[in-house]
Amino acid sequence: MAEALWYKEDRNTLYLRAQGHITASLCADLRGIVFSRFETAPQVENMYVDLSACDYMDSTFMGLLVGFNKRLIKASGKKLSIVKPSVTALELLEGLGITTLVDLVDETVAFPSNMQNILKTQDTGPDLLLRTHENLMELSEENRKKFSILHSLLKNQEKKS
C-alpha cells in the first residue's frame, strides 16, 4: 500500500491519518504544517492520529509523533491520542517505548471530512532526521544505543552544513 498522510484542523483539534508505509519522505512537510500550527493562536487543544490503516512507520515518523506529543503537552497539558493503531503500528510504537507517552484510543473517533493530503514538497534534511531521532533517544537507553551511529553521522553532517 502506498504511503499517504491526511491532515485537518477542526475547532483547535488536529487530525492526522496515516495509511500504508509511512516514511521520512513526507515528514518535512508534515512537521512544517503541524509545528507552525502549534506556534499560532488559539492554542491546539487535542491531536488525534489514526494509525488503523498504517502497516509500517519508520523511525523518523515515530520521532515526529514524539515531537508532536511534546508540543501538545506544552500547549494543552494533554497527550497525543493514537487512534486504533494496526497491529504492526502498535508493535512499532511499543518497540520504541512511545506507547508509554501517548494515549491509545480503541474507540472510533470522528475525523473531519475533506482532509488535506500531505504531499512531498520539501526534502527531508539532516536537521529533521537528527531532531526526530533525538526525540526517540530520550525515551530509553535501548533507543540511545539503537540510534547512536545514525545520530553521530547526522551530527557530523550538520557540522559540515
N, C-alpha and C positions, 0 to 999 in steps of 0.2 A: 504494500500500500504506500502510495506517495505521501511525503510529508506535507502537512497543512496546518496552519495556525489561524485561528479566527479570534478577533478581539472586538469588544464593545464596552462602553461605559453606559450605565443607566443609574441615575439617582446616587451618584457618588460611590457606586459599586462597579468594580472592574470585573469583566468576564473574559476568560481565555479558554479556548477549546483547542486541544491538540489531537491530531489524527495521524496515524501511521508512524513512520520513523522520524522522530524529531532530532535534528542535529544542529550544530553550531551555525549552519548556513543562514538560518532565519533569526538568530539571536541578536544580532546587532540592531536590526530594525525593531524587533520586539522591545529590546531594552530601551531604545530611544523613545518609543511611544509611551511605555509604562513609566519609566523614570521621569520623563517630562511631566506626566500627569501628576505624579506624587509631589512635584515642585510647584504646582499651581493650586489656587483656592477654587472651590472649597476642598477641605481635606477628603482624601479617599477614606471611606468607612469600612469597606469589605472588598475582598478579592476572591473569586471562585475560579478554579482551574479544573476543567473537565478533562480527565485522562482516560475516560471509558473506551475510547477508540484509539488509544496510543499503544502501539505494540513495540516501541523502542524509544528511549531517550538517551542522548549522550550526556557526558558529564558537564559539558558547557551549559546545556539547557537546565540540568538539575541545579547547577550552581547559580544560574539566573533565578530559578524559583526561590532559592535560599535568600538571594538578594531582595527579591520582591517581598518575601516574608519579613525581612529586617525592616524594610521601609514601611510596610503596613503596620507592624507593631509600633514603630516610632510615631506614625501618623494617628492611629486609632486605638492602639492597645490590643488589637485583635490579630489573630494568626491567619495566615493564608489557608483557605479551605480547598482541599483536593477532593474533587467530586468523582465518586465511583471509579477509582483507578482500575485499569485492567490488571489481570494477574501479573503480567510482565512488568507493567509500570510500578505496581506496588512492590514487587521484588527488587527492582532497581532503586526505588526510594528507600526501602528498608536497608539495602546493602550499603548505602552511604550514610545512614542514620538520619535521613531527612524526615521520616515519619514521626520522630520524637519532637520535631519543631512545629509541625503544621497540624491542622485539624483534618481528619479524614471523614468525609461525608458519604454515607451509604444511600441516603435518600436522593431522589431526583430533585435537582434544583432547576427552576425555570430560567433558562437563559434567554436573553432578548433575541428577537429576530433581526435579520439584516446585519449580521456581524461582519466586520471588515476582515477580509482575507489579508494576512500579513505576507507581503511579497518581499523577496530579496532585492533590496536596492543598495545596501551597504555591504562591504566586505567585513568579515569577522576578523578584527585586528588582534594583535598580541595583547593589547590592554584589556579587551573584553575577556579573552581567554585567561589571562592572568587573574583578573578580579573574580571571575566565576569560580576558578579553581581554588583561590584563596578562601572563598566562602566555604567550599567543601572541606578544605584542610582544617578550618577552625572547628569542625564538628567532632573530629576524633583523631587519635594518634594513628590509627589504621589508615585513615584518609590522608593524613600528613605524609605517611610513608608511601602510599599508593601514588600520590601526585607529586612527590618531591623532585623527581627528574624533570618532569614537564615544567614545574614551577621554576626550576633553575634555568632551563632553556629559555623560558619566556622572560625571565628577569634579565638574562643576558641580551635577548633580542630587544627588550625595552631600553636598555642602556645604550645600544647601538643606534637607536632611532633618534 
